[in-house]
Structures are given as structure tokens and as C-alpha cells.
């Protein structure tokens, strides 16, 4: 085990995988420098410019080139910097990633990783604070990885690179670039399976499903709730697609209550999908209505006080949990 920040764990995963497989290369803006949050630091010195390719500011070119390379047997990591900019390569993301389904059943693979910074909390305003998880869930054939800790980042990043399907890895800005906290991260060969949730805290009274930064806020709220006599189980899906539905349903069977905490606006959210899944597959176990703790249906404000009001926090979660326990 070694002490690593969130981004250092991501960098270590990429370093190890590039050493293992010379088909892996990185492409994007400023990747020969360090990327958005230093996740590509040191790669060009170790692997050369042929495997670390700087591009112009063109998301269309970055993702288009990566898709073409993946179809020829390469294994690209495409850095699109901000999740908010995915709309700039909309056709590549929404349509061309599905090229395997357009080739008459041929055995075509598309081993491609997309990395993006996501989430708010740093006063980035409406165009630099999105998560877009609900939108990305509509891209059929795309796997979505959303780690909340450095060990999960390392293990999931390595699994994403080895996957033969397109995978987007979301790094929350407040866990990555703006976070210098360190974690114990396993050395060398360490993989976390895609599609396997993690119970970050066990409990008996209520299940809370939370993603990325919200996992940490859920754990903080769970400590407060414990002092009030409420035992809270916190589940981190770790991957949004494929989703470990059984872990969530098994927890709801035990607790009888569910709150889903997500940073994104509530309409069309991951939280709404999880709520629907539980209502469909575990309704008979519920002792209270399912609650969603999400941002309101507005763009993220630029003003620091307004952004703090806009983003879900521990107080919001505590109110939701105590509300369904009455």
C-alpha cells in the first residue's frame, strides 16, 4: 500500500497499463503537459510523443481519432477534459460509439476510454459544473465509471483500459484537481470489477445510494444520523453502467427505506432511475416512499453562496432520512 491522492492513483493506473500494453496511447489537449488534473504527468517522458498525442482544441478530432484507432486494434485513452464539452463531439459520442451495432454482427471491438472532469463545488458556473450522468446513461453501449476514492479510481481505471467496450471515467473536480487528501492505494496489480458496487458503510434503518462527491457527504451525514440513533447504510455504485442493481435491492430488502443522493438536477437523473428500479423490483419491501436528494432543475450558479445552496449537502440528506423515518 502507498499513500496516493485521487489523481495520483489515476496516473499510476495509466502508467502501469501503458507499461503492460504498447497498444495503449493517450490523446487530447495538453496531455504532454499534465492534462486537466495531472493525471497524465510524466507519460511523455516515459513513453514518448508517439504514445502521448497533443491535439488542437477539438473534441470532434480527439474522440473521432480515438474511435478510429480503437477500430484498428489500438487502445486509446481520450482526454476530453470537461464533461460539459461532450456536446462538442455529439455525433461521435451519441452515434459513432455505437458503430459495432451497425456492422451486421461482425466481431468488432471498440476498446476506448474517455476521461472527463465532472461536477461542481468550485464556482465554475453553468458551463463547467455538470455531471451529465443521466444524459450519458442514454448512450447505449457506453459504460460509465464514477469512483469516489483513490483505490477505486486506480482499480476501475485499470479495468476500464482493459475493457473491450467504450468506457467513460468521470473524475469529480472536488475529488481530483481540488483535493490533496491521500488514501492507502494498493500497489501494482489492483483491479476493481466494472459493475460491482461497494458498501461504504453498513446500516439497518435506511439505505442511501450516493455517487462520487456525494458519497463523502452521505458518509458525513450518516455519522450525524448515528448520533440521532439512525443506522444508515451507504452504497457507492462505483459504476453507473452497468449498475449493480442487486446490491441496491438487497440493501433495501434489509432496511426498507431508500434515499438516493446525486449532485445533478433531479429531472432525468441517475437518482430517478434508481428510484424507478427499486419501485419496480423491491416495492413490497419499502416501508416509506423513496426520496431523491438532488440539485434543483436549474443550471449551477456562479455565486459561491448560491452554488452552496444549489448543491446537495449533509443537511439535505439528514432531512430526507429523518422525514421518511417519522
C-alpha positions as CSV (number, residue, x, y, z in Angstrom):
1,X,0.0,0.0,0.0
2,X,1.1,3.6,-0.7
3,X,-0.3,7.0,0.0
4,X,-1.8,8.5,-3.1
5,X,-4.1,11.3,-4.0
6,X,-7.1,10.6,-6.2
7,X,-5.4,11.9,-9.3
8,X,-2.1,10.2,-8.4
9,X,-4.0,6.9,-8.3
10,X,-5.4,7.6,-11.8
11,X,-1.9,8.4,-13.1
12,X,-0.5,5.3,-11.6
13,X,-3.1,3.2,-13.2
14,X,-2.4,4.7,-16.6
15,X,1.4,4.3,-16.1
16,X,1.0,0.6,-15.2
17,X,-1.3,-0.2,-18.1
18,X,0.8,1.6,-20.7
19,X,3.8,-0.4,-19.5
20,X,1.8,-3.6,-19.8
21,X,0.4,-3.0,-23.3
22,X,2.1,-0.9,-26.0
23,X,-1.2,-0.5,-27.9
24,X,-2.4,1.9,-25.3
25,X,-1.9,5.6,-26.0
26,X,-3.3,8.9,-24.7
27,X,-4.8,11.6,-26.9
28,X,-6.2,15.1,-26.0
29,X,-5.4,18.7,-25.2
30,X,-2.2,19.3,-23.2
31,X,-1.7,15.6,-22.4
32,X,2.0,16.1,-23.0
33,X,1.9,18.7,-20.2
34,X,-0.2,17.1,-17.5
35,X,-3.8,17.1,-18.5
36,X,-6.5,18.8,-16.5
37,X,-5.6,17.4,-13.1
38,X,-2.1,16.0,-13.6
39,X,-3.4,12.6,-14.5
40,X,-1.1,12.4,-17.5
41,X,2.0,13.8,-15.7
42,X,5.3,12.1,-16.7
43,X,3.8,9.9,-19.5
44,X,5.5,11.6,-22.4
45,X,8.9,11.3,-20.7
46,X,8.4,7.6,-20.2
47,X,6.6,6.6,-23.3
48,X,7.4,9.3,-25.9
49,X,5.4,11.6,-28.1
50,X,4.1,8.7,-30.3
51,X,2.0,7.4,-27.4
52,X,1.1,10.8,-25.8
53,X,-0.5,12.8,-28.6
54,X,-1.4,16.5,-28.1
55,X,-4.3,17.9,-30.2
56,X,-5.9,21.1,-31.1
57,X,-8.9,22.2,-29.0
58,X,-11.3,20.0,-31.0
59,X,-13.3,17.4,-29.1
60,X,-14.6,16.1,-32.5
61,X,-11.0,15.4,-33.6
62,X,-10.0,13.8,-30.2
63,X,-12.9,11.4,-29.9
64,X,-13.1,10.8,-33.7
65,X,-9.4,9.8,-33.9
66,X,-9.7,7.6,-30.8
67,X,-12.7,5.7,-32.2
68,X,-10.9,5.1,-35.5
69,X,-7.8,3.9,-33.7
70,X,-9.8,1.6,-31.4
71,X,-11.4,0.0,-34.5
72,X,-7.9,-0.9,-35.8
73,X,-6.9,-2.6,-32.6
74,X,-5.3,0.2,-30.7
75,X,-6.5,1.0,-27.1
76,X,-6.8,4.8,-26.8
77,X,-7.4,6.9,-23.8
78,X,-9.2,10.1,-25.0
79,X,-9.0,13.1,-22.7
80,X,-12.0,15.4,-23.2
81,X,-11.1,17.5,-20.2
82,X,-14.5,18.7,-19.1
83,X,-17.7,16.6,-19.2
84,X,-19.5,19.9,-20.1
85,X,-17.8,19.8,-23.5
86,X,-19.1,16.4,-24.6
87,X,-21.7,18.2,-26.7
88,X,-19.0,19.5,-28.9
89,X,-18.4,15.9,-30.1
90,X,-22.0,14.9,-30.0
91,X,-22.1,12.8,-33.2
92,X,-19.0,10.8,-32.2
93,X,-20.4,10.3,-28.6
94,X,-24.0,9.5,-29.4
95,X,-23.7,7.7,-32.7
96,X,-20.2,6.7,-33.7
97,X,-19.5,4.9,-30.4
98,X,-22.3,2.5,-31.5
99,X,-20.5,1.5,-34.7
100,X,-20.3,-2.1,-33.6
101,X,-24.0,-2.4,-33.8
102,X,-24.0,-1.2,-37.4
103,X,-21.8,-3.9,-38.9
104,X,-24.1,-6.9,-39.3
105,X,-23.0,-8.9,-36.3
106,X,-19.2,-8.9,-37.1
107,X,-16.9,-9.4,-34.2
108,X,-15.8,-5.7,-33.9
109,X,-14.4,-4.4,-30.6
110,X,-14.1,-0.8,-29.5
111,X,-11.6,-0.6,-26.6
112,X,-11.7,3.1,-25.8
113,X,-11.5,5.0,-22.5
114,X,-12.8,8.6,-22.3
115,X,-11.7,10.7,-19.3
116,X,-13.5,13.8,-18.1
117,X,-13.7,16.1,-15.1
118,X,-17.2,16.4,-13.8
119,X,-19.2,18.1,-11.0
120,X,-19.3,21.4,-9.2
121,X,-18.3,22.9,-5.9
122,X,-15.6,25.2,-7.1
123,X,-17.7,28.1,-8.5
124,X,-17.2,27.0,-12.1
125,X,-20.7,28.2,-13.1
126,X,-23.1,26.6,-15.6
127,X,-20.6,25.5,-18.3
128,X,-18.0,23.9,-16.0
129,X,-20.0,22.2,-13.3
130,X,-22.1,19.5,-14.9
131,X,-22.0,15.7,-14.2
132,X,-24.3,14.7,-17.2
133,X,-24.6,11.2,-15.8
134,X,-28.3,10.9,-16.7
135,X,-27.6,12.1,-20.2
136,X,-24.7,9.6,-20.6
137,X,-26.9,6.8,-19.5
138,X,-28.9,7.3,-22.7
139,X,-25.8,6.4,-24.8
140,X,-26.4,2.7,-25.2
141,X,-23.2,0.6,-25.3
142,X,-21.2,3.1,-23.2
143,X,-20.0,2.0,-19.7
144,X,-19.9,4.8,-17.1
145,X,-17.3,4.7,-14.2
146,X,-17.7,7.2,-11.4
147,X,-15.3,6.4,-8.5
148,X,-15.3,8.2,-5.1
149,X,-12.0,7.1,-3.6
150,X,-8.4,6.8,-4.8
151,X,-8.3,3.0,-4.5
152,X,-11.5,2.7,-6.6
153,X,-10.1,5.2,-9.1
154,X,-7.0,3.1,-9.6
155,X,-8.8,-0.2,-9.8
156,X,-11.6,1.0,-12.1
157,X,-9.3,2.9,-14.4
158,X,-7.2,-0.2,-15.0
159,X,-10.4,-2.3,-15.6
160,X,-11.7,0.4,-18.0
161,X,-8.5,0.4,-20.0
162,X,-8.7,-3.4,-20.3
163,X,-12.3,-3.5,-21.3
164,X,-13.1,-4.1,-25.0
165,X,-16.0,-1.6,-24.9
166,X,-16.2,2.2,-24.7
167,X,-15.9,3.3,-21.1
168,X,-16.1,6.9,-19.8
169,X,-14.3,7.6,-16.5
170,X,-15.6,10.6,-14.6
171,X,-13.4,12.4,-12.1
172,X,-15.2,14.7,-9.8
173,X,-13.3,18.0,-9.7
174,X,-13.6,18.2,-5.9
175,X,-12.1,14.7,-5.5
176,X,-9.4,15.2,-8.2
177,X,-7.9,18.6,-9.1
178,X,-9.1,20.4,-5.9
179,X,-8.3,17.6,-3.5
180,X,-4.9,16.9,-2.0
181,X,-6.2,14.3,0.5
182,X,-4.3,10.9,0.3
183,X,-5.6,7.4,0.6
184,X,-4.0,4.0,1.0
185,X,-3.8,2.7,-2.5
186,X,-2.8,-0.9,-3.3
187,X,0.5,-1.2,-5.3
188,X,0.9,-2.8,-8.6
189,X,-1.8,-5.2,-9.9
190,X,-5.1,-4.0,-8.5
191,X,-8.4,-4.1,-10.4
192,X,-11.9,-3.2,-9.3
193,X,-14.5,-5.0,-11.4
194,X,-16.8,-2.8,-13.5
195,X,-20.4,-3.3,-12.4
196,X,-19.7,-4.1,-8.7
197,X,-21.0,-1.7,-6.0
198,X,-19.3,-1.1,-2.7
199,X,-21.0,-0.8,0.7
200,X,-19.1,2.1,2.2
201,X,-21.0,1.8,5.5
202,X,-23.3,-0.9,6.8
203,X,-26.6,0.0,8.4
204,X,-30.1,-1.3,9.3
205,X,-32.6,1.6,9.1
206,X,-32.2,3.3,5.7
207,X,-30.2,2.7,2.5
208,X,-28.5,5.7,0.9
209,X,-27.2,5.3,-2.6
210,X,-24.7,8.1,-3.5
211,X,-22.2,8.8,-6.3
212,X,-18.8,10.5,-6.5
213,X,-18.5,13.5,-4.2
214,X,-22.0,12.7,-2.7
215,X,-20.6,9.5,-1.2
216,X,-18.4,11.6,1.1
217,X,-21.4,13.8,2.0
218,X,-23.5,10.8,2.6
219,X,-20.9,9.3,5.0
220,X,-20.7,12.6,6.9
221,X,-24.5,12.6,7.2
222,X,-24.5,9.0,8.3
223,X,-22.3,10.0,11.3
224,X,-24.8,12.7,12.3
225,X,-27.7,10.3,11.9
226,X,-25.9,7.7,14.0
227,X,-25.8,10.2,16.9
228,X,-29.6,10.5,16.4
229,X,-30.0,6.8,16.7
230,X,-30.4,6.1,13.0
231,X,-28.3,3.4,11.4
232,X,-27.5,4.3,7.7
233,X,-26.2,2.0,5.0
234,X,-24.2,3.9,2.3
235,X,-23.8,2.2,-1.1
236,X,-21.4,3.6,-3.7
237,X,-22.4,2.1,-7.1
238,X,-18.9,3.0,-8.4
239,X,-20.1,2.2,-11.9
240,X,-23.3,3.7,-13.2
241,X,-23.5,1.5,-16.3
242,X,-23.5,-1.4,-15.7
243,X,-25.3,-0.9,-12.4
244,X,-25.1,-3.3,-9.6
245,X,-28.9,-3.5,-9.1
246,X,-28.8,-6.5,-6.8
247,X,-26.6,-4.7,-4.2
248,X,-29.1,-1.9,-4.0
249,X,-32.1,-4.1,-3.9
250,X,-30.6,-6.4,-1.3
251,X,-29.9,-3.4,0.9
252,X,-33.5,-2.1,0.5
253,X,-34.8,-5.5,1.5
254,X,-32.8,-5.2,4.7
255,X,-33.6,-1.6,5.6
256,X,-37.0,-1.0,3.9
257,X,-36.1,2.6,3.1
258,X,-34.2,4.3,0.3
259,X,-32.7,7.7,-0.3
260,X,-30.7,8.4,-3.5
261,X,-28.2,11.3,-3.3
262,X,-26.9,12.7,-6.6
263,X,-25.4,16.1,-7.4
264,X,-27.2,16.5,-10.8
265,X,-30.5,18.2,-11.2
266,X,-33.4,15.9,-10.2
267,X,-35.2,15.5,-13.6
268,X,-33.8,12.7,-15.7
269,X,-31.2,11.9,-13.1
270,X,-29.4,8.7,-12.1
271,X,-31.3,9.1,-8.8
272,X,-34.6,8.9,-10.7
273,X,-33.5,5.7,-12.4
274,X,-32.5,4.0,-9.2
275,X,-35.8,5.1,-7.6
276,X,-37.7,3.5,-10.5
277,X,-35.7,0.3,-10.3
278,X,-36.5,-0.1,-6.7
279,X,-40.1,0.8,-7.1
280,X,-40.3,-1.9,-9.8
281,X,-38.3,-4.7,-8.3
282,X,-38.5,-4.1,-4.5
283,X,-41.7,-2.2,-3.9
284,X,-43.0,-4.8,-1.4
285,X,-40.0,-4.2,0.9
286,X,-40.5,-0.5,1.2
287,X,-41.7,1.0,4.5
288,X,-41.7,4.6,3.2
289,X,-41.6,6.5,-0.1
290,X,-38.3,6.6,-2.0
291,X,-36.6,10.0,-1.7
292,X,-34.2,11.7,-4.1
293,X,-31.7,14.3,-2.8
294,X,-30.5,16.2,-5.9
295,X,-29.8,19.7,-7.2
296,X,-32.8,21.7,-8.3
297,X,-33.7,21.9,-12.0
298,X,-31.5,24.9,-12.8
299,X,-28.0,25.5,-14.1
300,X,-25.3,25.6,-11.5
301,X,-24.9,29.2,-10.2
302,X,-21.6,31.1,-10.3
303,X,-22.1,32.8,-7.0
304,X,-20.4,30.8,-4.2
305,X,-23.4,31.2,-1.7
306,X,-25.9,30.3,-4.4
307,X,-23.8,27.3,-5.5
308,X,-23.6,26.0,-1.9
309,X,-27.4,26.3,-1.7
310,X,-27.8,24.6,-5.1
311,X,-25.6,21.5,-4.4
312,X,-27.0,18.8,-2.2
313,X,-25.3,18.5,1.2
314,X,-25.4,16.7,4.5
315,X,-28.3,18.8,5.8
316,X,-30.4,17.9,2.8
317,X,-29.7,14.2,3.3
318,X,-30.4,14.3,7.1
319,X,-33.7,16.0,6.4
320,X,-34.7,13.4,3.8
321,X,-33.8,10.4,6.0
322,X,-35.5,11.8,9.2
323,X,-38.5,12.6,7.0
324,X,-39.1,9.0,6.0
325,X,-38.5,7.6,9.5
326,X,-41.4,9.5,11.0
